[in-house]
Amino acid sequence: MKIDVACKKGSSNKAKGDLLEELAKKLLLAQNYDVVEEIRIVGAELDLLCKHRVNGKEIYVECKAQKDPVSAPVLRQLWGTVDCEEYSEGWIISTSEFTKDAKGFVENWKSKPKEKSERLSFYYPKVIIEALKSSSIISEPPVLSAREVVETPEELGDWTLLLCEYGVYWCVYTLKGGTPYGVLIYGASSGKHICDEDTIQNLATLDTTIADYDLRVGISEEKATANTLSNKLPPVVQVQIGESWDDYRPARPKDFVGRDSTQKEILNFLDSAKDNSGTRIFAITGNSGLGKSSLIAKLRDRSRNVRYKNKYFVYAVDIRGAREPSYIPASLIASLREAQKTGFGDKIELSLTDPSSPLNSSSIQNYLSSLERREQVVCLVFDQFEELYSKPELFGIFNAAKDLMLDVASSQSNLVLGFAWKTDSTTQQDHPAYHLWHELADHRREYRLDVFERGEISKSITKFEKEINQKISAEIRHQVTEVSQGFPWLLKKLCINLYESIAKGEKADSVLLDLDVERLFQADINILSPHELACLKLIAQKAPADWSEIIETSGTTVLNNLVHKRLIIKSGDRLNVYWDIFKDYLLTGRVPVVPYNYIPTSDPSSVLNICTKLKVNEFSDSVHIGNSVGLNEKTIWNIGADLVMLGLAEREGTSFKISNKLGSNDEGAILRLLRETLAKHSLKVALFKSYSGKTISPSIVRDTFRECIPKAKFGEKTWNTYSNRLTNYLIYSGFLLRAGNDLVVQDTGGAILDRAGLARRGKQRGKVFSVSASPFAAFTALSSIPSSGAKIETIGRNELSVLKRFELVTVTDGFIFINTDSISKSGGAKEAIWAAAKNENSLLRCIEIVQVEPGISVKNIAAQISDEYNLNWSEGSKTRNGGILRQWSLWIKEGIESSTVPTPPGRPNKSNHSDAESAGV
């Protein structure tokens, strides 16, 4: 028997504490004690000081209403308090059982001398109930009355004493097929069957396992008929596997690749359960599409091989088939019965008599003992567990799973419980299950899946080659490897796409993949009729959706078509989209975030050259393109693969055309789309995160790139080659600037259209800002350039030098043109100049100098900057340069402090030598 202290759902811990105090007072009163002081109240725990009515003896009482069993350290702490405070006695009143260690402590304590052993009293559920019965506070459980409701005595489960604000009740589970389906409720003092609807409705609002079951059992024939569905044992759905390698369901064990170390660790974990130490709970976690279900299916298969078939039994359950809390105990019973059939444990008639403490049922305890004798381990795994803490209506099922987990963790038996869930689910952090599940993290061992290693990717592609009985080219292997980024779902999708291309007649050594994830998903949708698409989206919205409901809405033919096309997976009578990733795409239109780490095989100039030769609305074959530019067909394939990967082109077989996103083969449009693509590249993101506005060396770029793809194993020469190539792409797209041999991490706001001037600007741009014009002069010059451009002689040489350094203008054929993208990005001309200037190290150093010594002369400012940056300024130029430096630095500082960019100070230059005057020197 057990005691359940239950409050309404959403009640505070204090409400449970109040109920616990009421129980404690009844028990103390039966022993002739009164509570004289509440020493401490923390949630559902109380520390009370009590006094005997006759002899005045004071005792210290700890009260605990908790699910977890009381451990031995709690009992030791109780004795420490009693002994230290010199109380006559110490009691512990617990509504939960004691752990094995705690029971050992109790037995050891009873063997101590009488004067010491009598100073501690231990009240666990059985002792509490006996004390309440002997005091006539409650009656015996009405067993005879309950047997009149069921057909056989075996259909009654365990009794529970329920304490709540509505009273005290005897509750007993009724069983069907060995698992609970309903609850009979009786008054604890009267033994009368509770039939009135108001009381039942009130009890149904309680946060307790009992409330998750049918509370109207035995009330009337009419109501019993209405609940016939819940009276049946729910069918348990096992984790499915695909019928072929290209099935989107979990991989067949023979197709499974990788995760060798994780498999070994979990099998060792199962073996450790025989040692009667440590936890019995494990979890397989990771983002969507990393192969958690496939790993579970592989472990299940390995448990059946010659080496393990008599040691471990793995039973994998798909939680998406769950409709009601009884699904959890039904899964437990199903796993144990299946294990029995394969020779695990003794042949015992199994029944589960209390779902909140599943392993306390006598038949299950006997069966687990037989497993221990035989040194066998049964493992029950719940896959897709995140479903239970993503939907409020499934919270009852979550609670049942939580109860089973706690029971398994405390039993220390040869039963292991596993869970698998995705860590990128959309669970709200205010969902009650979110906090409950993470609070239980200490009870389980976690195995987190990550993306595939390169070796695992290679093995997967090799297995694919064996399936299609063809070798694919090194170029295609490289493309698949790079694009998949080690994500198993994307790797599988790419291979299926490649297989479909080969099935259409394309040769395996020349086919070029469509590597755009969105287009891959859209291709699945394009084959659907409007009715099929509507049905697919409805299932995505309701997933897991009810089979009968979808048939009623969409019809059998439409649904069967979706199943035949493998876009829908059936779990029992529940329906799901084949992948959570694809489901999210259907609901949001967004593709999953895949870190963009693509390394082009061609240099940017070649990519731009070929892209400008492609047609907009017509595919050109690679032979024709090659002839027009003097390159062979294989080279065009490689460049074409880069164009597709970068989103600049589309392919059809070995032919290419401009991407629909681009719509033009204009070089400016190409560069702008290239910039948009590279803005998501992991190297670009990492550089701006750590070095924005700073001047860095190529070695820093290389090391940062290494960090972006930590699992890559390249030689030093290859790392340098790839890093240099990506550097060039980031320069072309306007995210890096050359400064001599170094690079400036600065977003110019747009791609660099002046391709011919890239190398020249890199040589001309020094590490240090060369003061040649005041901020006001630069601003005035930029503002004077019309959108159509201006002749180069209309702008002073020094002002032009500043604007070119800041990448705010370009010069072509004697005309100056404004970089409108960069200026728009910054919010205006003065903002663009200020944003570029504040990244100049010499100007930032000038701010520091002025802050340390506010009255410093402009000549001394120039002297310090000249010395620190090895500029070798002449004595005559220091006054002029120092004045301009100070003016730039004060303007930058003012913008930083005010969070707005003020108009640059000073007057426009009258000539190329008037900056000292403009600086107020």
Rosetta blueprint (number, residue, H / E / L):
1 M L
2 K E
3 I E
4 D E
5 V E
6 A L
7 C L
8 K E
9 K L
10 G L
11 S L
12 S L
13 N H
14 K H
15 A H
16 K H
17 G H
18 D H
19 L H
20 L H
21 E H
22 E H
23 L H
24 A H
25 K H
26 K H
27 L H
28 L H
29 L H
30 A H
31 Q L
32 N L
33 Y E
34 D E
35 V E
36 V E
37 E E
38 E E
39 I E
40 R E
41 I E
42 V E
43 G L
44 A L
45 E E
46 L E
47 D E
48 L E
49 L E
50 C E
51 K E
52 H E
53 R L
54 V L
55 N L
56 G L
57 K L
58 E E
59 I E
60 Y E
61 V E
62 E E
63 C E
64 K E
65 A L
66 Q L
67 K L
68 D L
69 P L
70 V E
71 S L
72 A H
73 P H
74 V H
75 L H
76 R H
77 Q H
78 L H
79 W H
80 G H
81 T H
82 V H
83 D H
84 C H
85 E H
86 E L
87 Y L
88 S L
89 E E
90 G E
91 W E
92 I E
93 I E
94 S E
95 T L
96 S L
97 E L
98 F E
99 T L
100 K H
101 D H
102 A H
103 K H
104 G H
105 F H
106 V H
107 E H
108 N H
109 W H
110 K H
111 S L
112 K L
113 P L
114 K H
115 E H
116 K H
117 S H
118 E L
119 R L
120 L E
121 S E
122 F E
123 Y E
124 Y L
125 P H
126 K H
127 V H
128 I H
129 I H
130 E H
131 A H
132 L H
133 K H
134 S H
135 S L
136 S L
137 I L
138 I L
139 S L
140 E L
141 P L
142 P L
143 V H
144 L H
145 S H
146 A H
147 R H
148 E L
149 V L
150 V L
151 E L
152 T L
153 P H
154 E H
155 E H
156 L E
157 G E
158 D E
159 W E
160 T E
161 L E
162 L E
163 L E
164 C E
165 E L
166 Y L
167 G E
168 V E
169 Y E
170 W E
171 C E
172 V E
173 Y E
174 T E
175 L E
176 K E
177 G L
178 G L
179 T E
180 P E
181 Y E
182 G E
183 V E
184 L E
185 I E
186 Y E
187 G E
188 A L
189 S L
190 S L
191 G L
192 K L
193 H E
194 I L
195 C L
196 D L
197 E H
198 D H
199 T H
200 I H
201 Q H
202 N H
203 L H
204 A H
205 T L
206 L E
207 D L
208 T L
209 T H
210 I H
211 A H
212 D H
213 Y L
214 D E
215 L L
216 R L
217 V L
218 G L
219 I L
220 S L
221 E H
222 E H
223 K H
224 A H
225 T H
226 A H
227 N L
228 T L
229 L L
230 S L
231 N L
232 K L
233 L L
234 P L
235 P L
236 V L
237 V L
238 Q E
239 V L
240 Q L
241 I L
242 G L
243 E L
244 S L
245 W L
246 D L
247 D L
248 Y L
249 R L
250 P L
251 A L
252 R L
253 P H
254 K H
255 D H
256 F L
257 V L
258 G L
259 R L
260 D H
261 S H
262 T H
263 Q H
264 K H
265 E H
266 I H
267 L H
268 N H
269 F H
270 L H
271 D H
272 S H
273 A H
274 K H
275 D H
276 N L
277 S L
278 G L
279 T L
280 R L
281 I E
282 F E
283 A E
284 I E
285 T E
286 G E
287 N L
288 S L
289 G L
290 L L
291 G L
292 K H
293 S H
294 S H
295 L H
296 I H
297 A H
298 K H
299 L H
300 R H
301 D H
302 R H
303 S L
304 R L
305 N L
306 V L
307 R L
308 Y L
309 K L
310 N L
311 K L
312 Y E
313 F E
314 V E
315 Y E
316 A E
317 V E
318 D E
319 I H
320 R H
321 G H
322 A L
323 R L
324 E L
325 P L
326 S L
327 Y H
328 I H
329 P H
330 A H
331 S H
332 L H
333 I H
334 A H
335 S H
336 L H
337 R H
338 E H
339 A H
340 Q H
341 K H
342 T L
343 G L
344 F L
345 G L
346 D L
347 K L
348 I L
349 E L
350 L L
351 S L
352 L L
353 T L
354 D L
355 P L
356 S L
357 S L
358 P H
359 L H
360 N H
361 S L
362 S H
363 S H
364 I H
365 Q H
366 N H
367 Y H
368 L H
369 S H
370 S H
371 L H
372 E H
373 R H
374 R H
375 E L
376 Q L
377 V E
378 V E
379 C E
380 L E
381 V E
382 F E
383 D E
384 Q L
385 F H
386 E H
387 E H
388 L H
389 Y H
390 S L
391 K L
392 P H
393 E H
394 L H
395 F H
396 G H
397 I H
398 F H
399 N H
400 A H
401 A H
402 K H
403 D H
404 L H
405 M H
406 L H
407 D H
408 V H
409 A H
410 S H
411 S H
412 Q L
413 S L
414 N L
415 L E
416 V E
417 L E
418 G E
419 F E
420 A E
421 W E
422 K E
423 T L
424 D L
425 S L
426 T L
427 T L
428 Q L
429 Q L
430 D L
431 H L
432 P H
433 A H
434 Y H
435 H H
436 L H
437 W H
438 H H
439 E H
440 L L
441 A H
442 D H
443 H H
444 R E
445 R E
446 E E
447 Y E
448 R E
449 L L
450 D L
451 V L
452 F L
453 E L
454 R H
455 G H
456 E H
457 I H
458 S H
459 K H
460 S H
461 I H
462 T H
463 K H
464 F H
465 E H
466 K H
467 E H
468 I H
469 N L
470 Q L
471 K L
472 I L
473 S L
474 A H
475 E H
476 I H
477 R H
478 H H
479 Q H
480 V H
481 T H
482 E H
483 V H
484 S H
485 Q L
486 G L
487 F L
488 P H
489 W H
490 L H
491 L H
492 K H
493 K H
494 L H
495 C H
496 I H
497 N H
498 L H
499 Y H
500 E H
501 S H
502 I H
503 A H
504 K L
505 G L
506 E L
507 K L
508 A L
509 D L
510 S L
511 V L
512 L L
513 L L
514 D L
515 L L
516 D L
517 V H
518 E H
519 R H
520 L H
521 F H
522 Q H
523 A H
524 D H
525 I H
526 N H
527 I L
528 L L
529 S L
530 P H
531 H H
532 E H
533 L H
534 A H
535 C H
536 L H
537 K H
538 L H
539 I H
540 A H
541 Q H
542 K H
543 A L
544 P L
545 A E
546 D E
547 W H
548 S H
549 E H
550 I H
551 I H
552 E H
553 T H
554 S H
555 G L
556 T H
557 T H
558 V H
559 L H
560 N H
561 N H
562 L H
563 V H
564 H H
565 K L
566 R L
567 L L
568 I E
569 I E
570 K E
571 S E
572 G L
573 D L
574 R E
575 L E
576 N E
577 V E
578 Y L
579 W L
580 D H
581 I H
582 F H
583 K H
584 D H
585 Y H
586 L H
587 L H
588 T H
589 G L
590 R L
591 V L
592 P L
593 V L
594 V L
595 P L
596 Y E
597 N L
598 Y L
599 I L
600 P L
601 T L
602 S L
603 D L
604 P H
605 S H
606 S H
607 V H
608 L H
609 N H
610 I H
611 C H
612 T L
613 K L
614 L L
615 K L
616 V L
617 N L
618 E L
619 F L
620 S E
621 D E
622 S H
623 V H
624 H H
625 I H
626 G H
627 N H
628 S H
629 V H
630 G L
631 L L
632 N L
633 E H
634 K H
635 T H
636 I H
637 W H
638 N H
639 I H
640 G H
641 A H
642 D H
643 L H
644 V H
645 M H
646 L L
647 G L
648 L L
649 A E
650 E E
651 R E
652 E E
653 G L
654 T L
655 S E
656 F E
657 K E
658 I E
659 S L
660 N L
661 K L
662 L L
663 G L
664 S L
665 N L
666 D L
667 E H
668 G H
669 A H
670 I H
671 L H
672 R H
673 L H
674 L H
675 R H
676 E H
677 T H
678 L H
679 A L
680 K L
681 H E
682 S H
683 L H
684 K H
685 V H
686 A H
687 L H
688 F H
689 K H
690 S H
691 Y H
692 S L
693 G L
694 K L
695 T E
696 I E
697 S L
698 P H
699 S H
700 I H
701 V H
702 R H
703 D H
704 T H
705 F H
706 R H
707 E H
708 C H
709 I L
710 P L
711 K L
712 A L
713 K L
714 F L
715 G L
716 E H
717 K H
718 T H
719 W H
720 N H
721 T H
722 Y H
723 S H
724 N H
725 R H
726 L H
727 T H
728 N H
729 Y H
730 L H
731 I H
732 Y H
733 S L
734 G L
735 F L
736 L E
737 L E
738 R E
739 A E
740 G L
741 N L
742 D E
743 L E
744 V E
745 V E
746 Q L
747 D L
748 T L
749 G L
750 G L
751 A L
752 I L
753 L L
754 D L
755 R H
756 A H
757 G H
758 L H
759 A H
760 R H
761 R H
762 G H
763 K H
764 Q H
765 R L
766 G L
767 K L
768 V L
769 F L
770 S L
771 V L
772 S L
773 A L
774 S L
775 P H
776 F H
777 A H
778 A H
779 F H
780 T H
781 A H
782 L H
783 S H
784 S L
785 I L
786 P L
787 S L
788 S L
789 G L
790 A E
791 K E
792 I H
793 E H
794 T H
795 I L
796 G L
797 R H
798 N H
799 E H
800 L H
801 S H
802 V H
803 L H
804 K H
805 R H
806 F L
807 E L
808 L L
809 V E
810 T E
811 V E
812 T E
813 D L
814 G L
815 F E
816 I E
817 F E
818 I E
819 N L
820 T H
821 D H
822 S H
823 I H
824 S H
825 K H
826 S H
827 G L
828 G L
829 A H
830 K H
831 E H
832 A H
833 I H
834 W H
835 A H
836 A H
837 A H
838 K L
839 N L
840 E L
841 N H
842 S H
843 L H
844 L H
845 R H
846 C H
847 I H
848 E H
849 I H
850 V H
851 Q H
852 V H
853 E L
854 P L
855 G L
856 I L
857 S L
858 V H
859 K H
860 N H
861 I H
862 A H
863 A H
864 Q H
865 I H
866 S H
867 D H
868 E H
869 Y L
870 N L
871 L L
872 N L
873 W L
874 S L
875 E H
876 G H
877 S H
878 K H
879 T H
880 R H
881 N H
882 G H
883 G H
884 I H
885 L H
886 R H
887 Q H
888 W H
889 S H
890 L H
891 W H
892 I H
893 K H
894 E H
895 G H
896 I H
897 E H
898 S H
899 S L
900 T L
901 V L
902 P L
903 T L
904 P L
905 P L
906 G L
907 R L
908 P L
909 N L
910 K L
911 S L
912 N L
913 H L
914 S L
915 D H
916 A H
917 E H
918 S H
919 A L
920 G L
921 V L
